[in-house]
């Protein structure tokens, strides 16, 4: 699956009507269509808006109205959202939120804008806000697999944060959304992987189950063998079969082409077993793999630093890895810069560098003023 929800996810847990109104060929940047054709599109978009206004005064269902409006919006190139996707990758949360609020005000039926806003709030650990926006996206585009996936993830993080009986109800929603995402698009391997992790980690009372997870691992084997091996590793670990789990996690490293991400997953396994020498060896192999990658200094370095910090190992290396990531052009939406600045601030504070720690917190606040880091959960020695 994409790195955008790789390791942390285990730690928690219609355009038919428009076809008769507007041609499906519309202007895109760089196309060879003439200005006259663009003018015709503008006329057609005006007609769509007038039609929507007319329909809104009738007794048609809200669902049909949303379909018509969304179809009309789909014919308008939403270039304004491209900078938001860049903001997601570079951790410019405040900029992304400002852009998205403008976009949603102009077009409240823009499902993609709601989904992107959900993802920004998700980065900021604002689970209620994320759920609200992801629910809006799913309501506007109920057949979009990715929107159901992100809604399930938001429900999962909220469930992990409340630690009460309400978490059981949310866990059932997680299952429902992940399953719906896979039903809508069986090729959505991110959704399939998350569903497998849910089945392996969740108790039966909320829909988890070993057999279900094994079936998902089998489905993943052809297209994402590394993910399949990791899922099998987690199942073996849950069965307290550490030897088999280690074999599966090592197989995942090989199946991935010895990727940095797979090495970090193996290192995390060793950390849970308190096998510190093996953890450090796997972690260093992952750092070496990152250095040799086509896009070096990627988000695997953040995972490595977090693991070193939680296990109280080689804090200086952890600091350097975070600095390398922040200086890199290969940042990821799963490790937004403001989170990494805050993580680096904690490490510098622990080293007695109070001025450096303050500088990093100011850098985090400049990108995401509403971000409040969650306390780090250490691994006991």
Helices and strands as residue ranges (DSSP letters): G 3-5, G 8-10, H 16-19, H 35-56, H 62-74, G 79-81, H 82-90, H 93-106, H 111-123, H 127-140, H 145-162, H 166-184, H 189-201, G 204-206, H 210-221, H 225-238, H 242-255, H 260-272, H 276-292, H 300-310, H 315-326, G 333-335, H 337-350, H 354-367
